[in-house]
Amino acid sequence: MSHGLNIRENAELDFLSLGALVHRLDTGIIPFRKATECKIHVSGGEFNVAANLSDCFGMKTAIASAMSDYPIGDLIHERVRAMGVKPFYKHFKHNGVTGPNMATVYSDQGHGLRAPVVFYNRANEAAAQLKPGDFDWKAIFAGGVRWVHSGGIFAALSPTTAALAAEMMKEAKAAGAITSFDLNFREKLWNIHGGAEKAVETIARIVENVDVLVGNEEDLQKGLGIPGPEVTAKSKLDPSVFFAMIDQVIQKHPRVKVVATTLREVHSTNRHSWSAVAWVDGKTYIAPTADLGVFDRVGGGDGFAAGFIYGFLNGETPEEAIKLGWAHGALLTTFPGDTTMATLDQVRAFARGGSARIQR
């Protein structure tokens, strides 16, 4: 099977993520400024992938993160446990007033023509204080880890988090793990830490030890500093722009063997067309397109990454891996919250084209 990834067979952990744990306060269809109540979802781009792989796909997963010891930390830790993810925490004492805090994400769901609104409070965030040397990678990798993952949100939190992600990727390669990075480019976060050029320079130091990249055209342009291609896409579902950029990605980062992304055309807040594409060791793969009735769009991309990574870890073909990612990401948008509530049977049935009007 050709995917160019040499995945080890047996290890104590299938998957390890490095990222910030956050909680999302979600007011549903009421805009935040008019809200009187909200739901609390535990999240974090990198954590979501570990949680999905554990809960839906039955993999042995872990998260390396910061934990502030106060009630919000306790709430978050309970959800980490509930999703079956093994924590490696650097603990911070909370001073009862200003932190260090676990970050808060505020969101409403929007409806119809009204888009969701998302904003943050990351003031004095514990995770932003994480730095190289905070985790004993040798000990963590001692029992073997098959796949290691981080992302652009964590790398953007501070100069030290980016350096820590680079340190982990290097240690992971030395320990024989496959490495992946979700570019997840967030302009607001990078603007605080030196802007566009700094972002490219910072991410490059991480990606030099990365095998698998997840990111769309904009992520590739802004995160890797690759100019936009000459071709213009006919629609958001047209993968030609994405594929046109791959050559430059590989020239700049020759270690990368896999690049994948979801494709999403937003017709209204609650109706999206959804597909996915991947470039795997020189070959291109395209998932089907589905018409989604979206309940909560947050976490769909992490849902894709989890299913896609599971495919590789489970020895499936690239065609099958992209379909599993696409199917799981699609299902994830039908659940509240950021992490999965799907079963593997449901994912496999949807990947085979079992329901919800799939257009071929």
N, C-alpha and C positions, 0 to 999 in steps of 0.2 A: 504494500500500500504506500503510495507516494505522498508524503507530506513533509518529508525532510526533518521531522522532529524525532529525536531519539529519546523516547519516553521510558524511564525505568519502570520495571515491572512491580517490584515489591518495595514498600516503604511504609513507615509508621503513619505518615500523613500523605493524603492524595494532593492536598492543596493548602497553601498558606497565603493569606492576604496581609498587606501592610496598609493601614489607612486610619482615618479618623472616624470614631463613632459619634453619631449625631442623633438628635431627636427632632422629629418634624411635627409641628403643631398645625393641624389641618382643620380648617373651618368648613370644609365641604363646599357647597355651592354659595355660601355666604362670603362676601369679600371680608378680609380680615378687619377692616376698619368699622364694620357693622356687626361683628361677631359677638355672641354672648357665650359660646362654648366651642370646644374643639376636641378632636381626637389626637392621641399621641402615637406616632409611628417611630420606631427605632430604625435608623438607616445609616448610610455611609456608603458611597459608591463601591469601595473595595470590600467592605463588610457584606454588602448585599450579595456579591458573587459567592462568597464563602457560605453564607446562609442558604442561598438557593441550592448550591451544590450539595450541601449536607441534607437539607430538609426534603427536597424533591428528588435528588439524584442519588442519595444514599452514600455520598463520598465522605471520607474522613477529612474534615477541614479545620483550619485554625485561623485566628486573626492576631496580628501584633498591633497593639494600639495603646493609647493613653487612657487611663481611667482616673477620674477625679472622685475622691471618696466623699460623696454627699448624696442626698436622696436621688438626684437625677442620674448620677452614676449607677446607683443601685438599680434603678428602673431599667437602664440600658443593659446592665449586666444580666438581669433576669431574662431579657429577650435574647441575648447572645446565647445563654444556656438553653433557652427553649428551642432555639434553632439548631442546637447540637454542635455549636462551633466552639472549639477549644481556645480559650483566651491566653495570650501572652501579654500581660499588661505591664506598663510602667506606671506605677501609682503616684498620684499627686494628692497632697493634703489640701482640702478646700478651706479657705480661711473664714468661711461663713458670711463673707460680704462680697468680695470682688473676684473670687475664684482661686485657682484656675478652674474654668468652666468646661462643661461638655456643650458643644455648639448647638444652637437652636436654628432650625429652618422653619420659616413661616410660609404657609401656602394655602391658597384656596383652590378649588377644582375648576373654576370657570364653568361655563355651560353654553352650548350652542355657539353663538358668534363671540361670546366673551371668553377670552383666553385666560388660562390659569395665571395667577401672579405669585411669584416666589421671591422671598428675600431672606436675609440671614442676620443672626447675631453671632459673630465669631469672636467677640471681644474676650481677650485673655483666655483663649482656648487652650486647654491642656495639650491637645495633639500638636499644636503649632510649636510647642517647646521640645518635642521629640528631636533627638539629634544622634549623629553617629556614635556608637559605643553604648547606646541605651539598651540594646538587646544582645544577648549572648548567642549570636547566630550559630557558632560552632555547636553549642549545646542543642539549639532548636533543630539544626539540620542533622544532628548525630544519628537519629533513628531513620533518617531518610525522608525527603520530601519530594514528591514527583513534579509538582508544579507550583510556581511562586508568582504572585500577582500584586501590582500596585497601580496607581493611577494619577492623572494630572491634577485632580482636586487636592489630593494629599501633597503632591509635589509643590503646589502653589501656595500652601499655607505659610511657609517661611523658608528662608535660606537653609535652615538646618533640616527641615523635613525632606527637602529635595536631596540634600547630601546623604541623609539616612536611606532614602529609596535607592540612590546610586550604590551605596554600601551594600544593601541587601541583595540587589541584582548581581553584584560582583561575587558575593559570597555564595549565592544560589547557583551560579554557573560553576563555581569551584566545587560545589557539593553535588553536581550532576543533575540539577533540576532544570525543567523547562521554565522559561520566564515570559510573563506577559505584562503588558502595560496598556491601560485604557487612557488614551490621550485626554478625553473629557475636558476639552479646553474651556476654561471659564474666565472670560476677559476681566470681570470685576475683581477676581482674586489676584490675577497676575498684575493688574494695574497698581496694586498696593506694593508689590515687590519688584519694581523696576521695569514693568511694561513688557512690550512685545519682544524686543531683542534679548532681554534677560531670560524670558521664558524659553526661547529657542535654545539658547546656550545651556540653560539649566536642564532642560529635557534631554538634550543631546548626550549629556553625561550619564543619564539613566539608560537611555535607549541603546547605548553602545554594548550593553549586556542583555538586550531583550530579543527574544525569538519571535514573539507574537504581538502584533500591534492591533488595537481596536480603535477605530476613529474614522469619522467621515471626512469629506473633502476639506471642510473648514478646519477641523482638528489637524489634518495633515498640513494645511497651509500655515496655520497660526502656531501650531505646536512644534512643527519640524522646520518651519521657515521655508517651505517649498512654494514657489510661485504658482498661482492658479493656472490651469491648463488653457490652451487656446479654444478647445471645444466647449460649447455651452450645452448644458443639459436641456433636453426637451421638457423633462419634468423631474420632480424630486425623486422619482422612481427609476430614472435612467442612470444605469451604473457607468456609462461611458466616461464621465468626468473623473470618477473615482479610479477606474482602471487606467485612465490616461496619466494619472499621477504616480502610479506604482513604480515605474522605471526610476523616477527621481528619488523616491523613497529609498529604493534598494541601492542606488548609487551612493546616496548619502549615508545609509546605514546597512552595509552589506550583510550583517549578521541576520537581519530580519528575514524570516522564512514564510511568515503568514501575516496578511493584513486583512482585516474584516470590518464591516460596519453594517448597521441597520439602515434601511431607506424608509423614509416616512413622508407621506404627503398628507398634510393636515387639511381636510375639507371643512371640518368644524371641530370644536373642542371635543366632541364625542364621536366623531367619525374620521378615522384615519385609514389610508391605504398603507400597508406595511409589507416590506420585503427586506432582504438582506443579501449582501454580496461578500465574497471572499476571494482573495488571491492567495493561493497555496503553492509555494515552491514552483512558480512559473505557470500554473494553470488557474483559470478563473471559474468560479462557481456562483450561481445565482439561485436564490430561494424563490419559491412561488410568491405571488402577491395575494394578500388577504385583505378583505374589507373588515376593519375592526370597529365594533361598538365599544368605545373606550369608557371605562368607569374611572380609572385613576392612572394617568399616563406615567407617573413618576416611577422609575425603576425598570422600565421596559428595556432600556439598553443594557442594564446590568443583568436582566433576565436573559437577553440574547447571549451575552458573554458567558454566562453560566452553562447554558445548554450547549453552546459551541465548544467550550473547553471540556465539558463532560464527554462529548463525542470523541475527542482526541484521547482523553484519559481512558475511555472505554474501548479503544481500538476500532472505532468506526471509520468509515471512509470520509474524506472531506465533504462529499455530497450530503452524506447522512449528518455529519456534524453541523453543517450550516442549517439544515432543515430542523434539527433539534433546537438549535439556538433561536431560530426564527419562530418556531412553534411555542417555545417556552416564553419568549419575550411577548408574543401575542397574547398568550394566556395571562401573563402577569398584569397586562393593562385592564383585565376584567376584575381584578381584586383590589380592595382598598389596601393602602400601605405600600411599602417599597420592596418588601420581600415576598417570596413565593407562597402560594397556598395551593399550588397544583400538585398532582401526583404524576409519577413517571408514566403511568398508563395513559393519562390524559394527554401528556406531551407527545408520546409516541403515536397516539391515535390522530392527533391534529397534524403531526408531521407527515403522516401517511395521507392526509387530505380528508380526514374523517368528518369535518363539520364546518358550519358557519360559512357557507358559500365561498369557496376558494376559487378565484379566477386563475386559470392556468396561463 
